[in-house]
């Protein structure tokens, strides 16, 4: 039996990326919505809700990047060349956010605003650049003789920029719905109200992206609207509508767990829609996962490590969330 190691590694990268979006998405989202409150106690509560787990969430980003480098070095080289600027800015944003986590809890009152601003700015910058990266991948890259042949500013076009805005809304929704689940009283009610508006905004954003991509990219239009694909893929937009309605309804009724779970499902559906649009190309519009793959022996060697490390990551991540389950308050300090 022939084993397709390229497909296995593609699945691992997709899994790591999805786990990163889900896990780090809501703590980046908290930084995005932090300006909605000026109250010190509420801000402390918001940050304390993710303080014990935020650094572990970023493990998935490291895993996904390392897997791409090892299993698909051609794709890694092209993406790094094409997106050097937004990826560098993303890392700067993540650094500022991480430093703010560590410093704000011990900062003097007169310095607290600076570290809050660093946390907010880092969250905005990292998220926006991640959205630009997604939009640039959908746009595709110019590749000549296995080298990136485009400009360092090819990503600076309307669609990737709009995708950056779209991801800001997405992460903000994950953050607000997470806080619905983790907070009580006035902050809980405030997050419910914010979640209603964010869910409606995200639905509009999804509609714009869903129209923009097929109108701009003929291959994507063919994939979604040709028969019989249209019949098979019709449940995707219907599920998006159902999830958005469920989020709005549960948040309006001051629910606790349902808004976050439905937000995760909405992100999962959107991620699946992205996969449907570009698969099997890892470097759209023409380089498939098999063309960009490393030698089979390299993929086999790496897979041994992945089989060991991924269950370990899942185990300690699950244990962390279990230990820090339940509601939080401002008195539960990071340290």
C-alpha positions as CSV (number, residue, x, y, z in Angstrom):
1,X,0.0,0.0,0.0
2,X,1.4,3.4,-1.0
3,X,1.2,6.0,1.7
4,X,0.8,9.6,0.6
5,X,3.1,11.4,3.1
6,X,2.5,14.7,1.5
7,X,-1.2,14.5,2.3
8,X,-0.4,13.4,5.8
9,X,1.8,16.4,6.4
10,X,-0.6,18.7,4.7
11,X,-3.3,17.5,7.1
12,X,-0.9,18.0,10.1
13,X,-0.2,21.6,8.9
14,X,-4.0,22.3,8.5
15,X,-4.6,20.8,11.9
16,X,-1.9,23.0,13.5
17,X,-3.1,26.1,11.7
18,X,-6.7,25.5,12.8
19,X,-5.7,24.9,16.4
20,X,-3.7,28.1,16.4
21,X,-6.6,30.1,15.0
22,X,-9.0,28.6,17.6
23,X,-6.6,28.8,20.6
24,X,-4.6,32.0,19.9
25,X,-7.6,33.7,18.2
26,X,-9.6,34.4,21.3
27,X,-6.6,35.7,23.3
28,X,-5.6,38.0,20.4
29,X,-9.3,38.9,20.3
30,X,-9.2,40.0,23.9
31,X,-6.5,42.5,23.0
32,X,-8.6,43.8,20.1
33,X,-11.7,44.4,22.3
34,X,-9.8,45.7,25.3
35,X,-10.3,49.3,24.3
36,X,-14.1,48.8,24.7
37,X,-13.6,49.2,28.5
38,X,-11.5,51.6,30.5
39,X,-12.3,50.0,33.8
40,X,-9.1,48.7,35.4
41,X,-10.8,45.8,37.2
42,X,-12.6,44.7,34.0
43,X,-9.4,44.9,32.0
44,X,-7.6,42.8,34.6
45,X,-10.3,40.2,34.5
46,X,-10.2,40.1,30.7
47,X,-6.5,39.5,30.6
48,X,-6.5,37.1,33.6
49,X,-8.9,34.9,31.6
50,X,-6.2,33.9,29.2
51,X,-3.0,34.6,31.2
52,X,-2.4,31.0,32.2
53,X,-2.8,29.6,28.7
54,X,-1.9,32.2,26.1
55,X,1.8,31.2,25.6
56,X,0.8,27.5,25.2
57,X,-1.6,28.5,22.5
58,X,1.2,29.8,20.3
59,X,2.8,26.4,20.3
60,X,0.6,25.6,17.3
61,X,2.0,28.5,15.3
62,X,5.6,27.2,15.9
63,X,4.5,23.6,15.0
64,X,2.8,24.7,11.8
65,X,5.7,26.9,10.7
66,X,8.2,24.1,11.4
67,X,6.1,21.5,9.6
68,X,5.8,23.7,6.5
69,X,9.6,24.3,6.5
70,X,10.4,20.6,6.8
71,X,7.6,19.0,4.7
72,X,7.1,21.6,2.0
73,X,10.4,23.6,1.8
74,X,9.6,25.0,-1.6
75,X,6.3,26.5,-0.3
76,X,8.0,27.8,2.8
77,X,10.7,29.6,0.7
78,X,8.1,31.2,-1.6
79,X,5.8,32.3,1.2
80,X,8.7,33.8,3.3
81,X,10.0,35.7,0.3
82,X,6.6,37.0,-0.8
83,X,5.4,37.9,2.7
84,X,8.5,39.0,4.5
85,X,7.1,42.3,5.6
86,X,3.7,41.2,7.0
87,X,5.2,38.1,8.7
88,X,7.9,40.2,10.3
89,X,5.3,42.7,11.5
90,X,3.2,39.9,12.8
91,X,6.2,38.6,14.9
92,X,6.8,42.1,16.2
93,X,3.1,42.3,17.3
94,X,3.3,39.0,19.0
95,X,6.5,40.1,20.8
96,X,4.9,43.3,22.1
97,X,1.8,41.4,23.2
98,X,3.9,38.8,25.1
99,X,6.1,41.4,26.8
100,X,2.9,43.3,27.8
101,X,1.5,40.1,29.4
102,X,4.6,39.8,31.6
103,X,5.2,43.5,32.5
104,X,1.7,45.0,33.0
105,X,0.9,42.9,36.1
106,X,4.0,44.3,37.9
107,X,3.9,47.8,36.4
108,X,3.5,50.9,38.4
109,X,0.0,52.5,38.0
110,X,1.5,55.3,35.8
111,X,3.0,52.7,33.5
112,X,0.0,50.5,33.2
113,X,-1.6,52.4,30.3
114,X,1.6,52.0,28.3
115,X,1.6,48.2,28.7
116,X,-2.1,48.0,28.0
117,X,-1.5,50.0,24.8
118,X,1.4,47.5,23.9
119,X,-1.0,44.6,24.5
120,X,-3.7,46.2,22.3
121,X,-1.3,47.3,19.6
122,X,0.4,44.0,19.4
123,X,-2.9,42.1,19.2
124,X,-4.1,44.4,16.4
125,X,-0.9,44.2,14.4
126,X,-0.4,40.4,14.7
127,X,-4.0,39.7,13.7
128,X,-4.1,42.2,10.8
129,X,-0.9,40.7,9.4
130,X,-2.2,37.2,9.7
131,X,-5.3,38.2,7.8
132,X,-3.2,39.8,5.1
133,X,-1.2,36.6,4.8
134,X,-4.4,34.6,4.3
135,X,-5.6,37.1,1.6
136,X,-2.2,37.0,-0.1
137,X,-2.3,33.2,-0.3
138,X,-5.7,33.3,-1.9
139,X,-4.4,35.9,-4.3
140,X,-1.6,33.6,-5.3
141,X,2.2,34.1,-5.9
142,X,4.3,34.6,-9.0
143,X,6.7,31.7,-9.2
144,X,9.3,31.3,-11.9
145,X,11.6,28.2,-12.0
146,X,10.8,27.4,-8.3
147,X,11.6,30.9,-7.1
148,X,9.3,33.7,-6.0
149,X,9.4,36.3,-8.9
150,X,7.0,38.9,-7.6
151,X,7.4,42.1,-5.6
152,X,7.9,42.4,-1.9
153,X,4.7,44.5,-1.9
154,X,2.5,42.2,-3.9
155,X,0.4,41.6,-0.8
156,X,-0.4,45.3,-0.6
157,X,-3.7,45.1,-2.6
158,X,-7.3,45.6,-1.5
159,X,-8.3,41.9,-1.0
160,X,-5.5,41.0,1.4
161,X,-6.0,44.3,3.3
162,X,-9.7,43.5,3.6
163,X,-8.9,40.0,4.8
164,X,-6.8,41.6,7.5
165,X,-9.9,43.6,8.6
166,X,-12.0,40.4,8.4
167,X,-9.6,38.5,10.7
168,X,-9.7,41.4,13.2
169,X,-13.5,41.0,13.4
170,X,-13.2,37.2,13.6
171,X,-10.7,37.2,16.5
172,X,-12.7,39.9,18.3
173,X,-15.8,37.7,18.1
174,X,-13.8,34.7,19.5
175,X,-12.4,37.0,22.3
176,X,-15.8,38.4,23.3
177,X,-17.6,35.1,23.3
178,X,-14.7,33.6,25.3
179,X,-15.2,36.3,27.9
180,X,-19.0,35.5,27.9
181,X,-18.0,32.0,29.0
182,X,-15.3,33.2,31.6
183,X,-16.8,36.3,33.3
184,X,-19.8,37.3,35.3
185,X,-22.1,40.2,36.1
186,X,-21.5,43.6,34.4
187,X,-18.5,42.4,32.2
188,X,-20.5,39.3,31.1
189,X,-23.4,41.5,30.0
190,X,-21.1,43.9,28.2
191,X,-19.5,41.1,26.3
192,X,-22.9,39.7,25.3
193,X,-23.8,43.1,23.8
194,X,-20.4,43.3,22.0
195,X,-20.8,39.8,20.7
196,X,-24.1,40.5,19.1
197,X,-22.7,43.4,17.1
198,X,-19.5,41.5,16.2
199,X,-21.5,38.4,15.0
200,X,-23.6,40.6,12.7
201,X,-20.5,42.4,11.4
202,X,-18.7,39.1,10.8
203,X,-21.7,37.8,8.8
204,X,-21.5,40.9,6.6
205,X,-17.7,40.4,6.2
206,X,-18.1,36.7,5.3
207,X,-20.7,37.7,2.7
208,X,-18.4,40.2,1.1
209,X,-15.5,37.8,1.0
210,X,-17.7,35.1,-0.4
211,X,-18.8,37.3,-3.3
212,X,-15.4,38.9,-3.8
213,X,-13.4,35.7,-4.3
214,X,-15.6,34.0,-7.0
215,X,-16.0,37.3,-8.9
216,X,-12.3,37.8,-8.9
217,X,-10.9,34.3,-9.3
218,X,-12.5,32.2,-12.0
219,X,-11.1,28.9,-10.6
220,X,-12.8,29.5,-7.3
221,X,-16.1,30.4,-8.9
222,X,-15.9,27.2,-11.0
223,X,-15.3,25.1,-7.9
224,X,-18.2,26.6,-5.9
225,X,-20.9,27.2,-8.5
226,X,-20.5,24.4,-11.1
227,X,-22.8,21.4,-10.9
228,X,-22.9,19.1,-9.1
229,X,-20.5,21.0,-6.7
230,X,-23.1,23.6,-6.0
231,X,-25.4,21.0,-4.4
232,X,-22.7,19.5,-2.2
233,X,-21.4,22.9,-1.0
234,X,-24.8,24.6,-0.4
235,X,-24.8,23.5,3.2
236,X,-21.7,25.7,3.9
237,X,-23.4,29.1,3.6
238,X,-26.5,27.7,5.4
239,X,-24.4,26.6,8.3
240,X,-22.8,30.0,8.4
241,X,-26.2,31.7,8.7
242,X,-27.3,29.2,11.3
243,X,-24.2,29.7,13.5
244,X,-24.4,33.5,13.2
245,X,-28.1,33.4,14.2
246,X,-27.3,31.1,17.1
247,X,-24.5,33.4,18.4
248,X,-26.7,36.4,18.3
249,X,-29.7,34.7,19.9
250,X,-27.6,33.1,22.7
251,X,-25.6,36.3,23.4
252,X,-28.8,38.4,23.4
253,X,-30.2,36.0,26.0
254,X,-27.0,36.3,28.1
255,X,-26.0,32.7,27.6
256,X,-22.6,31.4,28.8
257,X,-21.1,28.6,26.7
258,X,-23.1,28.6,23.5
259,X,-21.8,31.8,22.0
260,X,-18.2,30.6,22.2
261,X,-18.9,27.1,20.9
262,X,-20.9,28.5,18.0
263,X,-18.1,31.0,17.3
264,X,-15.6,28.1,17.1
265,X,-17.9,26.3,14.7
266,X,-18.3,29.4,12.6
267,X,-14.5,29.7,12.3
268,X,-14.2,26.0,11.5
269,X,-16.8,26.4,8.6
270,X,-14.9,29.5,7.3
271,X,-11.6,27.6,7.4
272,X,-13.2,24.7,5.6
273,X,-14.5,27.1,2.9
274,X,-10.9,28.4,2.4
275,X,-9.7,24.9,2.0
276,X,-12.4,24.1,-0.6
277,X,-11.4,27.2,-2.5
278,X,-7.6,26.5,-2.9
279,X,-7.0,22.7,-2.4
280,X,-4.8,21.0,-3.6
281,X,-2.6,24.1,-4.2
282,X,-0.3,25.0,-1.4
283,X,1.1,27.9,-3.5
284,X,-1.9,29.2,-5.5
285,X,-2.6,29.3,-8.3
286,X,-0.5,26.5,-9.7
287,X,1.9,24.7,-7.2
288,X,0.2,21.7,-5.6
289,X,1.2,20.1,-2.3
290,X,3.0,17.2,-4.2
291,X,5.0,19.6,-6.3
292,X,6.2,21.5,-3.2
293,X,6.9,18.5,-1.1
294,X,10.2,17.4,0.5
295,X,11.6,14.0,-0.4
296,X,9.6,11.1,1.1
297,X,12.5,10.0,3.4
298,X,12.5,13.5,5.0
299,X,8.8,13.4,5.5
300,X,9.0,9.9,7.0
301,X,11.8,11.0,9.4
302,X,9.9,14.0,10.6
303,X,6.7,12.1,11.0
304,X,8.3,10.0,13.8
305,X,8.8,13.2,15.8
306,X,5.3,14.5,15.0
307,X,3.6,11.3,16.1
308,X,5.3,11.8,19.5
309,X,5.1,15.5,20.0
310,X,1.5,16.3,18.8
311,X,-0.2,14.0,21.5
312,X,2.1,15.6,24.1
313,X,1.0,19.1,23.1
314,X,-2.7,18.1,23.0
315,X,-2.3,16.5,26.5
316,X,-0.7,19.5,28.3
317,X,-3.0,21.9,26.5
318,X,-6.1,20.0,27.6
319,X,-4.7,19.7,31.1
320,X,-4.0,23.5,31.3
321,X,-7.6,24.3,30.2
322,X,-9.0,21.8,32.6
323,X,-7.0,23.2,35.6
324,X,-8.0,26.8,34.8
325,X,-11.6,26.1,33.9
326,X,-14.5,28.1,35.3
327,X,-15.1,31.8,35.8
328,X,-12.3,34.3,36.6
329,X,-12.1,37.5,38.5
330,X,-9.6,40.4,38.8
331,X,-8.2,39.1,42.0
332,X,-6.8,36.0,40.3
333,X,-3.5,37.4,39.2
334,X,-1.3,36.1,36.4
335,X,1.4,35.3,39.0
